[in-house]
Amino acid sequence: MAEAVAGAQRIQAASQGRLARVRRWFGRAGSDGHERHTLALIGKSTLAAAVSWVIARDVMAAQSPAFAPFSAVLIMQVTVYQSLVQALRYVGAVAVGVGLQGVLGLLAGPHLLTFVLVTLAALAIGRWRPLGSQGSQVATAAFFAFSTYVSATSDAQRWSQLGQIIVLVLIGCGIGVVVNTLVLPPLRYRSAEYGIHTLAHSLCDLVGDMYPALREGKLEEERTRHWRGRASHLAPIVQQAQSSVHTAWESTLYNPRRLRRRHRHRTSFDGYQAVVDALERVSHQVASMTRSLDQWHAADGSQEDIDFARSYGDFLASLAHIAELLSQVDEDHLQDQAHQLCEAAAQAQQCRDRLEEEARAGSLPLSDPAQPYGILMAEATRLTDEFQHTCDVLKHGVDEAQATAPTAGDEHG
């Protein structure tokens, strides 16, 4: 009996947990995040499909009205620019597929041989690079066109129905593009910041785990190997950050919302792109550094090794501070943050200089390629330069934004 009650309680708790997660998901949809964009995309796709269906079925009385709403939903993308690009590609693919069926059907008739020829030609043309992800639609359109062609009773009816397919696709794509452009057009300024936040936070976490161990001289093989493995997993996060910045820039193309006054003087995405590029190079340098640290467990544990490790830990702590600041980048507060980043970069440079002075004052074999010390010093120099460049890029972007920002007279003029 007790077990049955406990089981029922567990099921109820799980159900409540799922309901709570659903409520939290819809609660987050009220903010400018992924959930809100998802709901907006679903709503706009539904609207575009409904309008396309009414025009195709009730206005045109088309025999295959589903082509229009299907096309409208298919080209509804996360940016207006992508909707336009995918619409052009999709219309081109459908036109080619239908045209193939029309030409080959006229020459060979509605026979199996025609279907085979159409399939071969459609699959070959579908690999044409300009069609991109819509290349497969060449064959899809050709198959539907063949079905329509076979069911028609006369040549005039066949050509009329094939032409109608292209018209329906044009209507659906047109409505999809118009809805995506005029109804809550997606503007992803913040996605660039989110990409930088994620990458910088990952770097901060990794370096933040490394410098305390270096300060304490704890460089066990298991620990350094774990660092090396985590550094190798930064590559997908870098790609995600690059994609986020690209999506943010792309969302401004052909987007009417960017003409609004509050969106006219945003920090350039060139600055964000340069930051992500610099952080990508930093991730490569960190990966190289972890490989060198993975060799440290072979050191003899002398006092000079301990002193060097402690100084290197202090240096990495200064880099972790910069990464932490970058993980909190906010365009609305970028002026103050850029100043803090420049100060943090200057402190990191001082730590690196002090590290170099202490290393040269000792008797460590910095020039021995078989030892990690010289490589670690080179990595310290590269990391400092990259973080300094990152801070300089953000500051330059802030200065440019201030120089081009409208004055109070311009705002009210």
C-alpha positions as CSV (number, residue, x, y, z in Angstrom):
1,M,0.0,0.0,0.0
2,A,2.8,2.4,1.0
3,E,4.6,1.6,-2.2
4,A,1.5,2.3,-4.3
5,V,1.1,5.7,-2.5
6,A,4.7,6.5,-3.0
7,G,4.5,5.6,-6.7
8,A,1.4,7.8,-7.1
9,Q,3.2,10.7,-5.4
10,R,6.2,10.3,-7.7
11,I,4.0,10.4,-10.8
12,Q,2.1,13.4,-9.4
13,A,5.4,15.2,-8.6
14,A,6.7,14.4,-12.1
15,S,3.5,15.8,-13.6
16,Q,3.7,18.9,-11.5
17,G,7.3,19.3,-12.6
18,R,6.4,19.1,-16.2
19,L,3.5,21.6,-15.8
20,A,5.8,23.9,-13.9
21,R,8.4,23.7,-16.7
22,V,5.7,24.5,-19.2
23,R,4.5,27.5,-17.2
24,R,8.1,28.7,-16.8
25,W,8.6,28.3,-20.6
26,F,5.6,30.5,-21.4
27,G,6.7,32.9,-18.7
28,R,10.1,33.3,-20.4
29,A,8.2,33.9,-23.6
30,G,7.4,37.4,-22.3
31,S,11.0,38.4,-22.5
32,D,13.1,38.9,-25.6
33,G,14.5,35.4,-25.8
34,H,14.3,32.1,-27.6
35,E,10.9,31.3,-26.4
36,R,9.4,34.5,-27.6
37,H,11.0,34.2,-31.0
38,T,9.7,30.6,-31.2
39,L,6.1,31.7,-30.5
40,A,6.3,34.6,-32.9
41,L,7.6,32.3,-35.7
42,I,4.7,29.8,-35.0
43,G,2.1,32.5,-35.0
44,K,3.4,34.2,-38.2
45,S,3.7,30.8,-40.0
46,T,0.1,30.1,-39.1
47,L,-1.1,33.5,-40.3
48,A,0.8,33.1,-43.6
49,A,-0.5,29.6,-44.2
50,A,-4.1,30.6,-43.5
51,V,-4.0,33.6,-45.9
52,S,-2.3,31.5,-48.5
53,W,-5.0,28.8,-48.2
54,V,-7.8,31.2,-48.5
55,I,-6.4,32.8,-51.7
56,A,-5.5,29.4,-53.2
57,R,-8.7,27.6,-52.4
58,D,-11.4,30.3,-52.2
59,V,-10.1,32.9,-54.6
60,M,-8.3,30.8,-57.2
61,A,-10.3,27.5,-56.7
62,A,-7.0,25.7,-57.3
63,Q,-7.0,21.9,-57.6
64,S,-4.0,21.6,-55.3
65,P,-4.3,24.6,-53.0
66,A,-1.9,23.1,-50.4
67,F,1.1,24.2,-52.4
68,A,0.5,27.8,-51.3
69,P,0.4,27.4,-47.5
70,F,3.2,24.8,-47.7
71,S,5.4,27.3,-49.5
72,A,4.5,30.1,-47.1
73,V,5.6,28.0,-44.1
74,L,8.6,26.6,-45.7
75,I,10.3,30.0,-46.4
76,M,9.4,31.5,-43.0
77,Q,12.9,31.9,-41.6
78,V,14.5,33.5,-38.5
79,T,15.5,36.6,-40.6
80,V,13.9,38.5,-43.3
81,Y,17.0,38.1,-45.5
82,Q,16.9,34.4,-45.2
83,S,13.2,34.4,-46.1
84,L,13.9,36.3,-49.3
85,V,16.9,34.0,-50.2
86,Q,15.0,30.8,-49.5
87,A,11.9,32.1,-51.3
88,L,14.0,32.8,-54.5
89,R,15.7,29.4,-54.2
90,Y,12.5,27.5,-53.6
91,V,10.6,29.2,-56.5
92,G,13.6,28.5,-58.7
93,A,13.7,24.8,-57.7
94,V,9.9,24.4,-58.2
95,A,10.0,26.1,-61.6
96,V,12.9,23.9,-62.7
97,G,11.1,20.7,-61.5
98,V,7.8,21.6,-63.1
99,G,9.6,22.8,-66.3
100,L,11.4,19.5,-66.6
101,Q,8.2,17.6,-66.4
102,G,6.5,19.8,-68.9
103,V,9.3,19.6,-71.5
104,L,10.0,15.9,-71.1
105,G,6.3,15.1,-70.9
106,L,5.6,16.9,-74.1
107,L,8.5,15.0,-75.8
108,A,8.0,11.5,-74.4
109,G,4.4,11.5,-73.0
110,P,3.1,10.4,-69.6
111,H,5.0,7.1,-69.4
112,L,7.3,5.4,-67.0
113,L,10.3,6.3,-69.2
114,T,9.4,10.0,-68.8
115,F,9.2,9.6,-65.0
116,V,12.7,8.0,-64.9
117,L,14.2,10.8,-67.1
118,V,12.5,13.5,-65.1
119,T,13.8,11.9,-61.8
120,L,17.4,11.7,-63.1
121,A,17.4,15.2,-64.4
122,A,15.8,16.6,-61.2
123,L,18.2,14.9,-58.9
124,A,21.2,16.0,-60.9
125,I,20.0,19.7,-61.1
126,G,19.1,19.6,-57.4
127,R,22.8,19.3,-56.5
128,W,23.4,22.7,-58.1
129,R,25.1,24.8,-55.4
130,P,23.0,28.1,-55.9
131,L,19.9,26.2,-55.0
132,G,21.4,25.4,-51.5
133,S,19.1,23.6,-49.2
134,Q,16.2,23.9,-51.6
135,G,17.9,21.7,-54.2
136,S,15.8,18.7,-53.1
137,Q,12.7,20.6,-54.0
138,V,13.5,20.2,-57.7
139,A,12.7,16.5,-57.5
140,T,9.8,17.0,-55.2
141,A,8.2,19.5,-57.6
142,A,8.9,17.2,-60.5
143,F,7.1,14.3,-58.8
144,F,4.0,16.4,-58.0
145,A,4.1,17.8,-61.5
146,F,4.2,14.3,-63.0
147,S,1.2,13.2,-60.9
148,T,-0.7,16.3,-62.1
149,Y,0.4,15.7,-65.7
150,V,-0.7,12.1,-65.7
151,S,-4.1,12.8,-64.2
152,A,-4.9,15.6,-66.7
153,T,-7.1,14.7,-69.7
154,S,-5.8,17.1,-72.3
155,D,-2.6,19.0,-73.2
156,A,-4.2,22.3,-72.4
157,Q,-5.3,21.1,-69.0
158,R,-1.8,19.7,-68.3
159,W,-0.1,23.0,-69.1
160,S,-2.7,24.9,-67.1
161,Q,-2.2,22.8,-64.0
162,L,1.6,22.9,-64.2
163,G,1.5,26.6,-64.5
164,Q,-0.9,26.8,-61.6
165,I,1.6,25.0,-59.3
166,I,4.2,27.7,-60.0
167,V,1.6,30.4,-59.4
168,L,0.6,28.8,-56.1
169,V,4.2,28.6,-55.0
170,L,4.8,32.3,-55.9
171,I,1.7,33.3,-53.9
172,G,2.7,31.2,-50.8
173,C,6.3,32.5,-50.9
174,G,5.2,36.1,-51.5
175,I,2.7,36.0,-48.5
176,G,5.4,34.3,-46.3
177,V,7.9,37.0,-47.1
178,V,5.4,39.8,-46.6
179,V,4.2,38.4,-43.2
180,N,7.7,37.9,-42.0
181,T,8.7,41.4,-43.0
182,L,5.7,43.3,-41.7
183,V,4.5,41.2,-38.7
184,L,7.1,41.4,-35.9
185,P,10.1,41.2,-38.2
186,P,12.9,39.3,-36.4
187,L,15.7,41.6,-35.2
188,R,18.4,39.7,-33.4
189,Y,20.7,42.4,-32.1
190,R,21.1,40.6,-28.8
191,S,22.0,37.2,-30.3
192,A,25.5,38.6,-31.0
193,E,25.9,39.4,-27.3
194,Y,24.5,36.0,-26.3
195,G,27.1,34.3,-28.5
196,I,29.9,36.3,-26.9
197,H,28.5,35.6,-23.4
198,T,28.5,31.8,-23.9
199,L,32.0,31.7,-25.4
200,A,33.5,34.1,-22.8
201,H,31.8,32.3,-20.0
202,S,33.2,28.9,-21.1
203,L,36.7,30.4,-21.3
204,C,36.2,32.0,-17.8
205,D,35.1,28.6,-16.3
206,L,38.1,26.8,-17.8
207,V,40.7,29.3,-16.9
208,G,39.0,29.9,-13.5
209,D,39.6,26.2,-12.7
210,M,43.2,26.3,-13.8
211,Y,44.7,29.3,-11.9
212,P,43.9,28.1,-8.3
213,A,45.5,24.7,-9.0
214,L,48.6,26.5,-10.4
215,R,48.8,28.7,-7.4
216,E,48.8,25.7,-5.2
217,G,51.1,23.7,-7.4
218,K,48.5,20.9,-8.0
219,L,49.3,19.7,-11.5
220,E,48.4,16.1,-11.3
221,E,48.2,14.3,-14.6
222,E,44.5,13.6,-14.2
223,R,43.7,17.3,-13.6
224,T,45.8,18.6,-16.6
225,R,44.4,16.0,-18.9
226,H,40.9,17.1,-17.9
227,W,41.8,20.7,-18.7
228,R,43.1,19.6,-22.1
229,G,39.8,17.8,-22.8
230,R,37.7,20.7,-21.9
231,A,39.8,23.0,-24.1
232,S,39.2,20.7,-27.0
233,H,35.5,21.1,-26.6
234,L,35.6,24.9,-27.1
235,A,35.5,24.6,-30.9
236,P,31.7,23.9,-31.1
237,I,31.0,26.9,-28.8
238,V,33.2,29.1,-31.0
239,Q,31.2,28.0,-34.1
240,Q,27.9,28.8,-32.2
241,A,29.2,32.3,-31.3
242,Q,30.2,32.9,-34.9
243,S,26.7,31.8,-36.1
244,S,25.1,34.1,-33.5
245,V,26.9,37.2,-34.7
246,H,26.2,36.3,-38.3
247,T,22.5,35.9,-37.5
248,A,22.4,39.2,-35.7
249,W,24.0,41.0,-38.6
250,E,21.8,39.2,-41.1
251,S,18.6,40.1,-39.2
252,T,19.1,43.8,-40.1
253,L,19.1,43.2,-43.8
254,Y,15.8,44.4,-45.4
255,N,14.3,44.7,-41.9
256,P,12.0,47.7,-41.5
257,R,12.5,47.7,-37.8
258,R,16.1,48.9,-38.2
259,L,14.8,52.2,-39.5
260,R,13.3,53.0,-36.1
261,R,15.1,55.7,-34.2
262,R,16.2,53.5,-31.3
263,H,17.8,51.0,-33.7
264,R,19.7,53.4,-35.9
265,H,22.8,53.9,-33.9
266,R,23.6,50.5,-32.6
267,T,27.2,49.4,-31.9
268,S,28.5,48.0,-35.2
269,F,28.4,44.2,-35.6
270,D,31.9,44.5,-37.0
271,G,33.0,45.1,-33.4
272,Y,31.2,42.0,-32.2
273,Q,32.6,40.0,-35.1
274,A,36.1,41.1,-34.2
275,V,35.5,40.2,-30.6
276,V,34.4,36.7,-31.5
277,D,37.3,36.3,-33.9
278,A,39.7,37.3,-31.1
279,L,38.0,34.9,-28.6
280,E,38.3,32.1,-31.2
281,R,42.1,32.7,-31.3
282,V,42.1,32.9,-27.5
283,S,40.5,29.4,-27.4
284,H,43.2,28.1,-29.7
285,Q,45.9,29.5,-27.5
286,V,44.2,28.1,-24.3
287,A,44.1,24.7,-25.9
288,S,47.8,24.9,-26.7
289,M,48.5,26.1,-23.2
290,T,46.6,23.1,-21.7
291,R,48.7,20.8,-23.8
292,S,51.9,22.4,-22.4
293,L,50.5,22.2,-18.8
294,D,49.7,18.5,-19.4
295,Q,53.5,18.0,-19.6
296,W,54.0,19.8,-16.3
297,H,53.5,16.7,-14.2
298,A,56.9,15.6,-15.4
299,A,58.6,18.5,-13.7
300,D,60.9,17.8,-10.8
301,G,58.9,19.9,-8.3
302,S,61.7,22.3,-7.4
303,Q,61.1,25.6,-5.8
304,E,61.6,27.4,-9.1
305,D,58.9,25.2,-10.6
306,I,56.6,26.1,-7.7
307,D,57.3,29.8,-8.0
308,F,56.8,29.8,-11.8
309,A,53.5,27.9,-11.4
310,R,52.3,30.4,-8.8
311,S,53.2,33.4,-11.0
312,Y,51.5,31.8,-14.0
313,G,48.4,31.2,-11.9
314,D,48.3,34.9,-11.0
315,F,48.6,35.7,-14.7
316,L,45.7,33.3,-15.6
317,A,43.6,34.9,-12.8
318,S,43.9,38.2,-14.6
319,L,42.8,36.6,-17.9
320,A,39.9,34.9,-16.1
321,H,38.8,38.4,-14.9
322,I,38.8,39.7,-18.5
323,A,36.8,36.7,-19.7
324,E,34.3,37.2,-16.9
325,L,33.8,40.9,-18.0
326,L,33.3,39.8,-21.6
327,S,30.7,37.2,-20.5
328,Q,28.6,40.2,-19.1
329,V,28.9,42.4,-22.2
330,D,25.7,44.5,-22.6
331,E,25.4,47.1,-25.3
332,D,23.4,49.4,-23.1
333,H,26.3,49.6,-20.6
334,L,29.2,49.0,-23.1
335,Q,30.8,52.4,-22.4
336,D,31.5,51.6,-18.8
337,Q,32.3,48.0,-19.6
338,A,34.8,49.0,-22.2
339,H,36.7,51.1,-19.7
340,Q,36.7,48.2,-17.2
341,L,38.0,45.8,-19.9
342,C,40.8,48.2,-20.8
343,E,41.9,48.4,-17.1
344,A,41.7,44.6,-16.8
345,A,43.8,44.2,-20.0
346,A,46.4,46.6,-18.6
347,Q,46.6,44.6,-15.3
348,A,47.0,41.4,-17.3
349,Q,49.9,42.9,-19.2
350,Q,51.5,43.8,-15.9
351,C,51.1,40.3,-14.7
352,R,52.6,38.9,-17.8
353,D,55.6,41.3,-17.6
354,R,56.1,40.3,-14.0
355,L,55.9,36.6,-15.0
356,E,58.6,37.2,-17.6
357,E,60.9,39.0,-15.3
358,E,60.7,36.3,-12.7
359,A,61.2,33.6,-15.3
360,R,64.3,35.2,-16.7
361,A,65.7,35.9,-13.2
362,G,65.5,32.2,-12.4
363,S,67.4,29.3,-14.0
364,L,64.4,27.6,-15.8
365,P,65.3,26.3,-19.3
366,L,63.1,28.7,-21.3
367,S,64.9,28.0,-24.5
368,D,64.7,24.3,-24.2
369,P,61.9,23.1,-26.7
370,A,61.6,19.8,-24.7
371,Q,60.4,21.7,-21.6
372,P,57.0,23.6,-21.4
373,Y,58.4,26.8,-19.8
374,G,59.3,28.6,-23.0
375,I,56.1,27.6,-24.7
376,L,54.0,28.7,-21.8
377,M,55.7,32.1,-21.9
378,A,54.9,32.4,-25.6
379,E,51.3,31.4,-24.9
380,A,51.1,34.1,-22.2
381,T,52.3,36.7,-24.6
382,R,49.8,35.7,-27.3
383,L,46.9,35.5,-24.8
384,T,47.7,38.9,-23.5
385,D,47.9,40.4,-27.0
386,E,44.6,38.8,-28.0
387,F,42.7,40.0,-25.0
388,Q,44.2,43.4,-25.4
389,H,43.0,43.5,-29.0
390,T,39.6,42.4,-27.9
391,C,39.3,45.2,-25.4
392,D,40.6,47.7,-28.0
393,V,38.0,46.6,-30.5
394,L,35.2,47.1,-28.1
395,K,36.4,50.5,-27.1
396,H,36.8,51.5,-30.7
397,G,33.2,50.4,-31.4
398,V,32.0,52.5,-28.4
399,D,33.9,55.5,-29.6
400,E,32.5,55.2,-33.1
401,A,28.9,54.8,-31.7
402,Q,29.3,58.0,-29.6
403,A,30.7,59.9,-32.6
404,T,27.8,59.0,-34.8
405,A,25.0,59.2,-32.2
406,P,22.5,62.0,-32.7
407,T,22.6,65.0,-30.4
408,A,19.6,66.2,-28.4
409,G,18.8,68.7,-31.1
410,D,18.9,66.0,-33.8
411,E,16.5,63.8,-31.7
412,H,13.9,66.6,-31.5
413,G,14.6,68.3,-34.7
